[in-house]
Amino acid sequence: MSELNWKAARGLAQLLICLAILLFVPARSLDYWQAWAFLTLFSASVMAITLYLAKYDPKLLERRTKAGPGAERRFRQNIIQALAALSFAAVLIIPANDHRYGWSAMPWWMSLAGDAVVALGLFIVFLVFKENSFTSAIIEVDSEQKVVSTGPYAIVRHPMYAGALVMIIGMPLALGSWWGLLTVIPIALVIVWRLIDEEEFLARNLAGYAEYRIQVKYRLIPHLW
């Protein structure tokens, strides 16, 4: 296994361990089938995407391994990424506490529907990766990068964020928590802040992006915004 693949595997393992801690420690129990179902789905999906990139687009896989607040090159994005990490943690911690204290009474089929929404969001992200090899985890412009306007990019200008938002909406449902849906609001606001800042950066630094913004009207949600 190459050094890049080991790095990706370590990053995936660390992510899954963090997710498990954020779910089972606040829940104070391993008897939480919704969390196990979500973790199984999430880990299998992300592993499949990682294996695909390792085989067909290792350059993109390398770009995706450089992530997190410390990897960003601009202070504003350091702040945004830190807020995104905290907001994402809340999407897990609130449902875990909901499970512990029994705040919600959600039918089992709704949790499975939430898993389906999570899977849909991850599938959208996968389609973005297939279409655009320059979807770095940080905001940057590669010397060889060009504007992509095909596939999901023909529908909205930020399809990866759209897929991530779909996944996040599904997570509280998958974890059996009505109250957890409230955590979608702050992370959605952080996503909007990030994409607006990213658009300004790309318009200044990526040739053709200003024209692309005119060509594709919607940023995140088709026919809405």
C-alpha positions in Angstrom: 0.0 0.0 0.0 1.3 3.4 -1.0 2.0 6.2 1.6 -1.0 8.1 0.3 -3.3 5.1 0.8 -2.0 4.6 4.3 -2.6 8.3 5.0 -6.1 8.0 3.7 -6.8 4.9 5.7 -5.5 6.5 8.9 -7.6 9.5 8.3 -10.7 7.4 7.7 -10.1 5.3 10.8 -9.6 8.4 12.9 -12.8 9.9 11.6 -14.8 6.8 12.4 -13.3 6.6 15.9 -14.3 10.3 16.5 -17.8 9.7 15.2 -18.2 6.7 17.5 -16.9 8.7 20.5 -19.3 11.6 19.8 -22.2 9.2 19.6 -21.7 6.5 22.3 -20.0 8.6 25.0 -22.9 11.1 25.3 -25.4 8.3 24.9 -23.7 6.4 27.8 -24.7 3.2 26.1 -23.7 0.9 23.2 -27.4 -0.2 23.0 -28.1 2.4 20.3 -29.0 0.6 17.1 -29.6 3.8 15.1 -26.0 4.9 15.8 -24.7 1.5 14.7 -26.8 1.5 11.5 -25.6 5.1 10.7 -21.9 4.2 11.4 -22.1 1.1 9.3 -23.7 3.0 6.3 -21.3 6.0 6.7 -18.2 3.9 7.0 -19.0 1.6 4.1 -19.9 4.6 1.9 -16.8 6.7 2.7 -14.6 3.6 2.4 -16.1 2.8 -1.1 -15.5 6.4 -2.2 -11.9 6.3 -0.8 -11.1 3.1 -2.6 -12.5 4.5 -5.9 -10.3 7.6 -5.6 -7.3 5.5 -4.7 -7.7 3.5 -7.9 -9.0 6.1 -10.3 -8.1 9.6 -9.0 -5.2 9.5 -6.5 -4.5 13.2 -7.0 -8.0 14.0 -5.8 -7.5 11.6 -2.9 -4.3 13.5 -1.9 -6.2 16.8 -2.1 -8.9 15.4 0.2 -6.4 14.3 2.8 -5.4 17.9 3.5 -8.4 19.0 5.5 -9.4 20.8 8.7 -9.1 24.3 10.1 -5.3 24.1 10.2 -5.0 23.2 6.6 -6.7 26.3 5.3 -4.4 29.1 4.1 -6.7 32.1 5.0 -7.7 33.1 8.5 -11.3 33.5 7.6 -11.5 29.9 6.4 -9.7 28.8 9.5 -12.5 30.2 11.5 -15.2 28.8 9.2 -13.7 25.4 9.3 -13.5 25.5 13.1 -17.1 26.4 13.3 -18.0 23.7 10.8 -16.3 21.1 13.0 -18.1 22.2 16.1 -21.5 22.3 14.3 -20.9 18.9 12.9 -20.1 17.5 16.3 -23.4 18.9 17.6 -25.3 17.0 14.8 -24.0 13.9 16.6 -24.0 14.9 20.2 -27.5 16.2 20.4 -29.1 13.0 19.0 -26.9 10.9 21.3 -28.2 12.9 24.3 -31.7 12.6 22.9 -31.3 8.8 22.9 -29.9 8.8 26.4 -32.8 10.9 27.9 -35.6 9.7 25.6 -36.6 13.2 24.3 -37.9 11.9 21.0 -40.2 9.1 20.0 -39.3 8.4 16.4 -40.6 5.3 14.6 -38.0 2.9 13.3 -38.9 3.4 9.7 -38.1 7.1 10.0 -34.6 6.3 11.1 -34.1 4.1 8.1 -35.5 6.8 5.9 -32.8 9.1 7.5 -30.2 6.5 6.6 -31.5 6.7 3.0 -31.1 10.5 3.0 -27.6 10.2 4.3 -26.8 7.7 1.5 -28.2 10.1 -1.1 -26.1 12.9 0.2 -22.9 10.8 0.0 -23.9 9.7 -3.5 -24.2 13.3 -4.6 -20.7 14.0 -3.1 -19.4 10.9 -5.0 -20.8 12.3 -8.3 -19.0 15.5 -7.6 -15.7 13.8 -7.1 -16.2 11.9 -10.4 -16.9 15.1 -12.3 -14.3 17.4 -10.8 -10.8 16.2 -9.9 -10.0 19.5 -8.2 -12.5 19.3 -5.3 -9.9 19.9 -2.6 -10.9 19.8 1.0 -9.5 23.3 1.4 -10.2 26.4 -0.7 -7.4 26.7 -3.2 -6.8 27.0 -7.0 -4.4 24.6 -8.7 -2.3 25.8 -11.6 -4.0 23.3 -13.9 -7.5 23.8 -12.6 -10.3 24.7 -15.0 -14.0 25.6 -14.4 -16.2 22.5 -14.4 -19.8 23.2 -15.6 -21.0 19.7 -16.4 -22.8 17.0 -14.4 -24.0 18.2 -11.0 -22.2 21.5 -11.7 -24.7 22.3 -14.4 -27.5 22.3 -11.7 -25.9 24.2 -8.8 -22.5 25.9 -8.4 -21.7 24.1 -5.2 -23.0 20.5 -5.6 -20.6 19.1 -3.0 -22.0 21.4 -0.3 -25.5 20.5 -1.5 -24.7 16.8 -1.1 -23.2 17.5 2.3 -26.2 19.4 3.4 -28.5 16.5 2.3 -26.4 14.1 4.3 -26.5 16.3 7.4 -30.3 16.7 7.2 -30.6 12.9 7.2 -28.2 12.4 10.1 -30.5 13.4 13.0 -33.3 11.3 11.5 -31.0 8.3 11.1 -30.0 8.7 14.7 -33.6 8.8 15.9 -33.8 12.4 17.0 -36.4 15.0 16.2 -34.5 17.6 18.3 -31.4 16.9 16.4 -32.9 18.5 13.4 -32.3 21.9 15.1 -28.6 21.3 14.7 -28.9 21.5 11.0 -29.5 25.2 11.2 -26.1 26.3 12.5 -24.1 24.0 10.2 -26.2 25.1 7.2 -25.3 28.8 8.0 -21.7 27.8 8.2 -21.9 26.1 4.8 -23.5 29.2 3.3 -20.8 31.4 4.7 -18.1 29.1 3.4 -19.5 28.9 -0.1 -20.0 32.6 -0.4 -16.4 33.2 0.6 -15.2 30.5 -1.7 -17.1 32.0 -4.7 -15.4 35.4 -4.1 -12.0 33.6 -4.0 -12.7 31.6 -7.2 -14.0 34.6 -9.0 -10.7 36.4 -8.3 -8.4 33.5 -8.9 -9.9 31.0 -11.3 -10.3 32.0 -15.0 -13.8 31.6 -16.3 -15.5 31.3 -12.9 -17.1 34.8 -13.1 -18.8 33.7 -16.4 -19.8 30.4 -14.8 -21.7 32.2 -12.1 -23.8 33.9 -14.7 -24.3 30.6 -16.6 -25.4 28.6 -13.5 -27.9 30.7 -11.5 -28.3 28.7 -8.3 -25.6 28.3 -5.7 -26.9 25.4 -3.4 -30.5 24.6 -3.9 -32.0 24.3 -7.4 -34.8 26.9 -8.2 -34.3 28.4 -4.7 -30.9 29.8 -4.0 
